[in-house]
Amino acid sequence: MSARERWMRELRAATPHVDVREARQRQQSGAILLDVREAPEWAEGSPVDALKLSRSQLEFQVEAALPRTEDEVLLLCAAGARALLCAETLNRLGYRHVTVVEGGFRAWQAAGLPVAVPETLDPVWQRRYARQMVLPEIGQAGQLRLRQSQVLMVGAGGLGSPAALYLAAAGVGRLRVVDDDQVDLSNLQRQVLHTTARVGRSKVQSAVETLSALNPDIRIEAVHERVHSGNVDGLLAGCGLIVDGSDNLPTRYLLSDAAVKHSLPLVYGAVERFSGQVSVFHPGSARGTAPCYRCLFPEPPAPDQAPNCAEVGVLGVVPGIIGLLQANEALKLLLGIGQPLIGRLLLFDALAMDFRELKLPADRECAICAPGRPFPGYVDYAQFCAGG
């Protein structure tokens, strides 16, 4: 007998084991069933409600996946050997109640216990997103999550162009793009969704052509309308997130209010001259702590104090940079990874090449998102901002 065989025999003798039926009963009583196989094996099925954490990533991710060392953990692999090695690792890390499931997934299947088979990506999708799926924070499960996501993209201009391009490229399954404007020659210095040949055409139809050519397997829904209080709820139907690429205050305030009403995250961006800013407004994630747009700007400024890009100008790459940051925040939110810019305002100065971050607290007396305050209804911001 080799030294390794003796060590494995000793490890097995020292590690508690349980058969698959008792493992299922313990799982239903609150124990954590941890499937330590690899992603290609999970694609063929995994026990229902099992937590998936491959042996190759165990030491790197276990503290986040299993923060309480006193929890009962049931380890399952294909047949048992890998689970033994994982048990030894968890014991070294201080987990006190670790048990190996005898026979692993093969025995689980043979016993007819419930198995969840995930939706799978076809080979073309696998190849398209290979560089994303190799990231342990995303994997196939994250890519499928993007595929099942739906985003409301308001604005197909300077901010919406880069944001929509990278959300489509990343594989967000459905983008609803809303804009009531046409492509103008003056747009093309920054609005990279469009081309000279499309001047005079609807921006949303131009966006559909560009995004569909980039990724024909996702669905792009074009809505040639201006967002207003009468249609905003319908535009949000089925969406899990809003990206605000608008360029006017009435739309920004309305989208923020709608995000509060529907408890959705709003990815905000704004640009002017050589500077821009980006944040995530999501009071629904923590009422009284996470702000909305009106916590930052309680009332719209007078029209003469809010010039647009046509009046003050903008360097073309600035909305590109801010739009990419918005896409980054949107993907983090959809995937449930990283730290979104909730309660933080990121400021960018292109001339100084400087990023600054400001803390953004919630206004506990906010007219829209204060804790316990019912939604007051939509305001006619177009009239309000015009001073009517």
N, C-alpha and C positions, 0 to 999 in steps of 0.2 A: 504494500500500500504506500502510495506517495505521500509526501508531507502535505500536499494540498488536500488529498483525499482525507487524511486524518484530521486536518483542520476543519474541513467541511462537516465531517461526522461529529466532531466536538461542538461545532457551532449549531448543528441541528439539534443535538442533545440538550443544548443550553437554551434553545429558543422555543417558546410555547407555540403550538400548532393547533389549528382548529379545522374541522371539515367544512366544506362549502355551505352546507345547509345551516350549520350553526353560525357560520360567518354571516349569512344573509339575515338570520334572526338578530344577531348582534347589531348589524348595520341598521336594521329597522328600529332598533332600540336606542340608536344614537351613536354607535361606533362609526369611525371613519374608515371606509373601505378605500384603500389607496392602490390604484393600478399602476405598477412601476414598469410596465412594458414600454416599448417605443412607439412613436406616432404611427408608423406603418402598420403595427399590430392593432392599435386602437381603431384604425380605419375599418377593420373587420368586425369590430364590436367590442363592447366593454360592459361590465356589469352595470345595471341601472343605478344611477346616483353615485357611481364611484368617482372619487377624485383622481385625476390623471396627473402623474408626475413621474417622468421617466427616470430610470436609474441613472442615466448619464447626466441628468440635471439635478439629481436629488440634493446633493450638498449645497448647490448654488441657490436653490429655490425653496427648500423645505421650510425655512423659518417664516417666509411670507405665506406659504400654503398652509402650514400647521403651526400657528403662533403659540399654541398652548401645549406644552410638553406633557401635561397630565392627561390629555385626551387618549382614549383607547384607539389604537391604529391597527387595522387589519391589512397586511401586505399581500398583494396578489400579483403574480407574474404569469408566465405561460404555463410552467409546471412546478415551480417551487425554488429553484436554485438562486435566481436573481433576488427573490424576495428574502431569502436567508441573508444574502450580502447586504441588502438594504436594512434589514433588521439590525445587523451588526453596526451599521453606520448610524442609525437612529439611536441605538443604545449609547453609542459614544457621544452623541450630541445631547444626551440627557432626557430622551423620551422614555418614559417609565412603563408604559403599557403597550408593548409591541407584540403582535402575534402574526404568524405566517399562515396563510390560507393553504391548506394541504391540497396538492394537485393543481393549484392555480386556475387559470381561465379554462383550461381544457376540462378539468373536473367540473367547473361551474357550468359550462355548456352541456356536458354529459348529464348533469343532474336536472337539466331543463329549467334552470333558474333564469330570471329575467335579464335580457341583454339589450342594450341600446346600440343600434347600428347608426353611426352618423351619416349625414348627407356627405357625399364625396364630390370632389372636384374632378372633372374629366382631365385627360392628359394634357390637353391644350391649356386649360386653366392652371394645371400644376406647373407647366413650363412658364407661363406668363408671370406667375407670382412666386416663382422659386426663390428669388432673392429676399422676398418678404417672409415666406413661410419658414425659411431656415432660421429666422430670428426666434428664439425660444419664447419671447413675449407675444409672438403672433401665432406661428405654427399654422397648421391646417384649420384648427378650430377658430382661430382669429380671422383667417381669410374667409371662412364660411360666414362668420359673423358680419364681415363687411359686405359680403354678397347678399345677405339678408337685410341690410340696412337701407333706409330711405332718408334722404336729406333734402330739405327745402333750401334751394340756393336762390336768394333774392338779389338780382342784379347780374347782368352778363357783361359788365364793363371792366374797369381797371382792376378792381378787387376780385370780382367774380370770375374773370378769365383765368388767372393762375389757380385760384382755389378750385374751380370746377375741373380744370385740366388734371390736377393732381389727385382729386378725389376719384375721377373717372379712371385714371391710370392705376390707382391703388385697388380698384375693384369694388367700389361702393355700388351696390346692385341697382339702385334707382336714384336718379337725380331729377328733382322737379325744379326747372329753371324758370324764373319769373322775371320778366322785363317788358316794358311797353314801348321801348325806344327802337329806332332804326340805326343801322351802322352808318356812321359819318366819317368822312376822311380824317377829321381831326381826332377821332378815337384811336386810330391805328398806331399811334406812337406808344400806346400803353395797353390797349385792349387786344391781347394776342389771340383771342378766340377767333377773330375776324380777319378778313383779307380785303385787299383793294377791290377785287371783283365783286364783293358782296356789299359795297357801299349802296345805301338806299334800301337794303333789305332788313327784315326783322332781325333784331339781335338774337332772339331765342331760336329762330330757325337756323341762323348762322352757327349758333352754339351747338345745336343738334348735329349739324353736319360735321363740325370739327371733332366733337366728343365721340360721336359714333364711329368716325374714321379711326380715332385713337383706340377705342375699345368697343368693338361691335357687340360684345356679349352683355353689356349692361343696358339698362333702359333709361333713356333720356326723355323726359316729358317737358314739352315746351308750352309755357303759358304766357301769351302775349297780352298781359294786363298790368296795370299799376296796382300794387297792393293797397287795399283800403279796408276800413272796418267791416264792410259788407262781405268781403271775400276772404279775409285772412284766416278765419277758422277753417274754411273749406280747403284752402291751400295747405294748411298744416295737417290735414287728415292723413294718417298713416305714417307721418314723418317722426323721426326720433330726435331730430336736431335741426337747428336753423343756422345757416351761414348768412350773415348780413353783409352783402356787397353793395348796398344801396349808397346813393350819394346825396341824400336829402334828409333833413331832420324829421319831417312828418313820418316817413317810413321807418326811420330808426326808432322813434318813440313808440310807434304802433307795434313793431316787431317785438320790442322789449315787453310791452304790456301783454301781447299774445303769448310770449314765452312764459311769463308769470302765470297767466290764466291756465295754460296747458302743462305747466311744470316741465318745460323743455329747456335744454341748454341753448343759449344763443351765443354764437361766435361772432364777436364784433370787430370791425376794423374801420379805420378812417385814415385819410391821407390829405396832405396839403403841402404844396411847394416841395421841400426836401425832407419832410418828416411824416411820420405815421405813428399809429398806435393800435394795439390789439389787446383784447381781453375776452374772457368768457363770463357771461352773466347767467347765473343759474340759481336763483333764490330757492327753487324747489329742492335743491340738494341740501340746504341748511338754512331754513328761515331765520332771519335775524342775524345771520353771520355772512352768508353769501349774498352779494349785492345784485341789484338790477341796474339797467342803464340810468334810470331816474335817481338812483342813489348817487350816481356820479354827476348827472346833470338834471336836477329836480324839475326845472322848467326850460322850455326851449328859449334860446336867445332871440332878440329882435332880428328881423330879416337882414338888416344891414350889418349885423355882427356875425353873420354866418355865411361868408362868401363861399362860392363853390369853385371847383377846379378851373372852370372856364374864366372866372374872374381873377384868380390869383395864380393859376398855373400849377403844374406838378411835373417833376422829373419822372419820366416814364417807368424807370425801374422801381420807384418807390412803391406804387401799388402792387407791382410784382412781388416785392419782398414781403409786404404786409399780407397780400393774398396767400402767399405760400405759408406764412406763419398761421393764418387762419385754417388752411388745409391741415397743417400739422396738429393744431388743437382739435379740429374735428375728428381726425383719425384717432387721436388719443382717447377722446370721449367715446367714440364708437367701439373701440377695442377694450376700453376699461383699463388703460395702462398709463403710467407716468403721472405727472402732477399738472392738471389743467390750470390755466390762468384764471382760476376762480378767486376773486378777491385780490387780484393783482392786475395792474395796468402796465403793459410793456410799451415803452416809448422808443422810437427809432429816429436817429438823426443821420441822414445819408451823408451830409457834408463832413461831419466829424467822425463818421462811421462809429457811432456810439449807441449802445443800448442801455437804457435805464429802466428800472422797475420801481413802481410805486405801489405801496399797499393801498388797497381799496376796501374800506370797511362798509358794511351794510348800514343804511340809515334805518334805525329801528322805528322811526316815525314816517317812513316812506309812504306816500299816498297809494302805492300799488302793491308793494311786497312786504310791508310791515307784518310781523308775526300776529296771527289771529285776525288780520284784516281781510274781509271778503273782497273779492274782485269787484271794483266799482263800475266796470263797463268801459267800453272804448270811448276815446275822445276823438273829435274831428280835428286831428292835428294839422291838416292842411289849412283849415280856417284859423286854428289857434296860432300856428307859426306865422301866418300872414297878418296877424294882428287884428283879425276879425272878431 
